[in-house]
Amino acid sequence: MKLIIDDACYAYNEIFSQFGEITAMAGRDINAASVKDADVLIVRSRTQVNETLLKGSSIKFVGSTVAGLDHVDQDYLKNNGIEFFSAQGCNSMAVAEFVIATILNLADKHNFNYQDKTLGIIGVGNVGSRLAAKAELLGIKTLLNDPIRQDNENLPNFVDLDTALSADIVTFHTPLTFDGKYPSYKLLNKANFHHISDQTIVFNAARGGVIVEEIWEKTQTLENVIDCWENEPNINKNLQKTAYLASPHIAGHSVDAKFMGSFMAYEALCDFLGEKQQENIKNLINPGVLTLKSENLLDCLNEVYDFKQDTVAIKNIQNFEYYRRNYPIRYEWPHFDSKVTLPIV
């Protein structure tokens, strides 16, 4: 069996070698010629998986080791009998940690009590749900908006979009969708941007295209935190220059998230092929207990990982893709022993 794998997939050789011959390459370089004779394709977000890529190939299984879906034409895969798996939720802890750590740093910079602020979470799926749980542990009031879940589950504590946008801190965690009853493309736009004031903190850790950047760059806010951009890696320079954090789509790039993405795709491929999982693969990420020296929560979170370094790293936009592919080691909070209680849920 022949496998084509994005070489940014975590431990791809150790995890997938039992299935056959691996050809690893940068996700952006995977093309129709490279997959033509392959049986399995394992990607991250930089490969557009569609008819252009797969027509005439022998691909039987596509695994995506990231949570996003906008790079995959699922209808084409289904209509052509190609099995598809996406590692939904693999990076939910990492993104929630990114948002919480940044809120605490902003509270320190602007000298406010984060427990006095409201947090509007737009998109309450894997990431949004975990973020809400962490925020509530810290005593932050949340305003949850997810009309798809609301329609399906009739959740009494959810709010409409305008209410969520009126929160002190607004953070987006939706997939990028263009159709259906509630498309997320240009969700924050000229019709509702007036809810964002000069005292609002706005996060985009969802997908580029959820916020209309042409309006955003002209809107005065307290702070912008931007991890996801339109036209990556050719990002909006005006927003980059003025953002508190301007990072290269790495909120979910913890070691744990990368491992889980690969491991979840591995599990799905084992099921598809009827092969037994190798138990030792679960031990590929095991840093042991990491001890934090700091004695307050903010310092502990920055000791775990200082996200400001990501902004510095892409001050030159040409470094955007390089830094993503060579991201520093970052473990999630459950690995750490601390003198203070970390919001782990």
Salt bridges, closest charged atoms under 4 A:
ASP7 OD1 - ARG325 NH1 2.85
ASP39 OD1 - LYS60 NZ 2.98
GLU51 OE2 - LYS55 NZ 3.98
ASP70 OD1 - ARG207 NE 2.86
ASP151 OD2 - LYS181 NZ 3.33
GLU153 OE2 - ARG149 NE 2.88
ASP162 OD1 - HIS195 NE2 3.26
GLU223 OE2 - LYS109 NZ 2.65
GLU223 OE2 - HIS110 NE2 2.71
GLU232 OE1 - ARG46 NH2 3.07
GLU232 OE1 - HIS249 ND1 2.98
ASP256 OD2 - HIS335 NE2 2.47
GLU279 OE1 - LYS282 NZ 3.93
GLU295 OE2 - LYS339 NZ 3.23
ASP306 OD1 - LYS308 NZ 3.23
GLU321 OE2 - ARG28 NH2 3.34
GLU321 OE2 - ARG46 NH2 2.86
